[in-house]
Amino acid sequence: MSAGQNDNELISKVLHGDHQAYAGLVHRYQNYVFTLTLRLVKNREEAEEVAQDVFIKAYKYLADFRGDAKFSTWLYTIVNNTCISFLRKKKLNIQSLDDERIFATADNQDAGFRADGVEQKSRHAMVAEAISQLKPDDSAIITLFYKNEQSLEEIAQILGLEVNTAKVRLHRARTRLKELMETHFAHEVKDLN
């Protein structure tokens, strides 16, 4: 594979029988896929397995790639769907935030960190932590919009939604993120203002 080949050229080669060209796509996007998977799955070993599944699915459905959007956008759709399916199968233990024991456990885990003070916790780290506490669907749309800098149109395409629906979901996810930050990071948010 020459470094100058674009995604569409590699895809064309794969679809015309040059299966080695797929290794070029895998090499080009392996960090991208693993980073996204790890962000959603949270466990390194599980993220590696899910990332492998993503590339297997992408290879299997490569003929379905129409080229209307960037290959990375199409691939993100597969990452997102594979991660959500994995998390649903795993059936994460989700507990209500109304349960006082959850707050007590969180306070105990957080007590040592607070002792170090706000100055050691950057704004980026605080936001990343808050995003990680959101539901996977909310985390995904926030990540797509702010970290991956995808447009609402691209997000709608990735998630299989209408643009207005994506806009509403993004707004709701922002609201939940804001509430979560005001609740769990009240001191840090106050110090940032």
C-alpha positions, -999 to +999 in steps of 0.1 A: +000+000+000+014+034-009+009+061+017-006+084-009-037+063-015-069+077-002-096+058+016-118+055-016-089+040-036-082+014-008-119+005-006-121+001-044-091-022-043-106-043-015-139-046-034-121-057-065-104-086-047-072-070-032-079-081+003-045-069+015-055-034+008-079-037+038-048-039+061-041-003+050-075+009+062-071-010+094-036+005+100-049+040+091-079+038+115-069+014+143-061+042+168-092+061+159-114+030+164-097+020+196-099+055+211-136+057+204-143+022+216-123+027+248-142+059+255-176+041+253-167+007+267-142+020+294-123-013+298-091-017+278-093-055+271-130-053+262-123-022+240-097-042+221-122-070+215-149-046+204-124-028+181-116-061+164-154-067+159-157-032+144-131-040+117-146-074+110-181-058+105-166-030+084-149-055+062-181-076+059-202-045+050-176-026+030-196-029-002-224-009+016-201+021+019-215+045-007-190+073-003-216+099+004-197+108+036-162+104+048-151+068+055-143+078+091-180+089+095-192+056+082-168+037+104-179+057+134-214+045+128-201+009+131-181+017+162-211+034+179-235+006+171-210-022+180-203-005+214-240+001+222-247-036+213-218-047+235-229-026+264-265-038+261-253-074+261-232-067+291-262-052+309-244-027+330-255-023+365-272+011+364-284+025+397-306+054+405-289+086+416-317+089+441-301+061+461-281+078+489-257+048+491-245+057+456-236+092+468-219+079+499-198+054+479-189+082+454-180+106+482-157+079+498-140+072+465-137+109+458-125+120+493-088+114+486-090+133+453-106+163+468-079+166+494-054+174+465-075+204+455-090+218+424-058+231+410-046+196+401-078+188+381-079+205+348-111+217+332-106+191+304-103+162+329-133+174+348-155+175+317-141+141+305-150+126+339-185+141+337-190+128+302-180+094+313-208+094+338-235+101+312-255+073+296-237+059+265-261+076+241-256+110+257-218+104+259-217+094+223-235+125+210-215+149+232-183+132+221-192+133+184-201+170+185-174+185+208-145+161+207-148+147+171-161+180+158-188+163+137-216+185+123-252+179+133-257+165+098-229+140+102-241+130+137-276+124+123-261+102+096-239+083+121-268+077+145-294+071+119-315+101+130-331+131+114-310+163+118-336+179+141-338+148+163-300+148+166-302+185+175-328+178+203-307+149+216-276+170+217-295+197+236-308+172+261-274+156+265-259+191+272-286+198+298-279+164+315-241+171+314-246+206+329-268+192+357-243+164+364-215+189+366-234+212+388-243+183+411-211+163+412-185+190+405-201+220+422-169+232+439-148+229+407-174+246+385-177+274+411-139+279+411-138+280+373-163+309+371 
